[in-house]
Amino acid sequence: MNLRVRGVKEMGPNENIPEILCTVFSLALGGQQPRLGLVRAHCALRATPAPGDQPHNIICCLDNFNLKEDILRNARRMGNIRLDNQVVTVYQDLSHYTLLAKKALRPVNAALQAAGIPYRWGYPFSLSAHRGQELHTIKTPADVQGFQHSLGLPPARVQNWLTHQFIQQAAGPLPPPPDRSASRDHTQRRYPGPPGPTRPEERQPH
C-alpha cells in the first residue's frame, strides 16, 4: 500500500514528513482530513540533489488500502496538486517485481489496447481482463499463453520476467567496478596492520 509523492521541496531537519503528507493527501481528497494511519514515511534513498534538480521523492505506507486507493484515484484525476508554490504529484510506489512484470507484458498490453479490451492491474501484481462474464488473469509467466488464447489475442512473445537473464537486461549494463588497488596499496603503506601470528614452521629454534 505504498505511495510515492514527487515534487515536495527538500526538507530541513526540523520539518515533519507526516504533516506534509497530511496536507498533500487532504488536498487530493478535496479538503477531507482522514486518519492516515502511516506505517512509515521517508525520503527516497539517493544522493542529495544539486540545486535546481528534482527533490527527493517521499515514500509512505498507509495501513488502509481503501484510503490509499481514494488518494491515488483523486490524485490521478487532478494530475497536479498545488502545495504553496510547488507542483506535487502522487503515484503508486511499485515494487521491483511489478516493474519487471509490467515491462515484460508490454506486448500483451498493446494487444489488449488494439483489441479495445479493458483491463486492470491488481495488487500486489496481476493483469486482468474480461471476456463476456469470465475473468482472465495473469499472475505469473505461466499464465500468459492461456490468457492470450482465452481473450482471442494474437500470440505475442513475452519474456519470463522471473529469469535472472531478464532481470539483468531490464536493469541495463552495470558500471565497471572501481579500481581500488591504488587506494588499497596506499592504505597498507600508511596503516600497516599488526604482525600476524607466527606459523609453527616459521618459529626460530631456541
N, C-alpha and C positions, 0 to 999 in steps of 0.2 A: 504494500500500500504506500509506496514511496512517491513523493512528488519532487520535482526539480524546479526551482524558482530562479529565473535568469533576469538580470538587469538591475538588481539592487546594488547600490553603490557599495564600495568597500567600507567595511565597518571598523570602527575603532574598538579598543579593548573594553570600553565601558558600554558599548551598545548591546542590546538584548535581542538575540535572534528570534526567540519565541514571540516577543512583542511585535517585531517587524512582520513575521509571518501572520500573526493575528490580523494586522492591518491589511496586508495584501489579500488574505482569504476573505476578510469581511467585505472588501471592495468587490471581489469576484462574486460574492453571494448577495450583492445588492444592499449591503449595509447590515445584514444579519451578523450576529456575533455569537456563533455557537461555541460550545466547549470543544476545543480542537482535539484534546487527547493526544498530545505529541509524545510519541515513544522516544524519538530522538530527532535532533536537528543540528546540522553542522554545515560549515562551508566545504565545498568540494576540495579535495586534496590536490593541489597543484602549486606551481611556483607563483610567487607574488606577481600579479600582472604589472606591466610597465604603465606609466601614465598614458591615458588615452585608450588602453586596451580594455577588453571586456572584463568586468569584475568577476570575482568568484561566484559560481552558482551556489545556491543554498539547497541542500538536500534534506528532506524531512520525511518522517514516517508517522502516519496517523493510525490510531487504533480503531477507527471507524471507517469501514470500507465504503458505506453509502455516502458519508460526508465527503470522503476523498473523491468519489465519482461526481458528486454535485459540484464541488470546487472545479474539478477538471472540465466538466461539461460547460459550466458557465464561463470559465476562462477561455476555452476554445471559441465559444460564441463571441466573446468580447474581443478576442485577438490580443490586444494590448491592454494592460492595466496601468493607469496613471497614478503614480505614487510621488507626490510633490513634483519635481521636475524629471522624474525617472520613468522610463518605459519598461514595464515589468511583464514578463510572460511566464506562464505556468505550464509545465509538461509533466507527463508521467515519466518517472525515472526508471528506465528499462534495464533489466539485468543483462549481463554479457551474453548469457544463453539466449535470451529473447532477441537481442540484436543480431546474433548469428543466424538464428532460425528465420527471422524476417528477411535477412539478406538472401538466404538460400531459396526462400519461397517467392522471390520476386517474379519468376516466370508464371507461377500459379496465380499470383495476384493480378498480373497483366491479363491472363486468360479470363479470370473472373470479371474483370472490368470490361474486356472486349465483348463478353457474352451478356453483359448487363445483369450479372447475378450479384445481388447484395451479399456482403459478407461482414464478419466482425471478428476482431481479435479478442481472445479471452484471457483471463488471469488464472494461474501465473503464466501459462502460454498455451494457446490453441488458436486455430483458424477455423471458423465455422461458416457454413452456408446451407441454405435450404433448397431442396428441390421438391416442390409440392409440399406435403406435410412432413417430409422426412428431413431430419437434420444430419448433416455430414460434417465430420470434424477431423482435422489434422492435429495430432499432439506430438507425434514422433515421425521420423523419416519413413518408417514402415507404413504409415497411413496415407502417404502421398498418392500412390498409384490407384488405390481404391477410391480415394476422394475424387481424383480426376475422372475416373471411369463413371462413377455414380452421378456426377454432375454433367456428364457429356462434354467434358473439356478435352481439347487436343492434348495428347501426351506431351509433357514438357520435361526436359531433363532437369532434375533437381538434385543438387549435391547433398550428400549426407552431412548435415551440419554438426554431427557428433564426432566426426573423424578428426584426428589430430592434424591431418593434412589441410582440411578445410579451415580449421581454426587458425593455422599458420598463414594460409592465404588471405583470410579475412583481416588478419592483424597487419599484414604487409611485411616487408623485409625488416629485420631487426637491425639497429645500428651496430657498427663494429664495436667490439669491446674496447675500452680504453687501454692504452699501453701503460701498465703500472710498473714495468720493470725498472725504469729510471727512478721513480719515487721509492720503490722498494729498496733498491740499492742505496739510495741516499739515506733512507731511514735506518738501514742496517749500519751505515757508517757512523751516523750521528748518535744512534741509540743502540749500541751493541748490548745484546742480552747477556745475562749471567752465564758463565760456562756451564754446560750440561754435565750430568754425572758421568764419571769415567767408566767406560765399559771394563769388564774384568780383564780382557786380554790386553788393555792399554795400561793397566796399573804397573807402576815401576816396582821391581823387586826391592825388598828392604836389604 
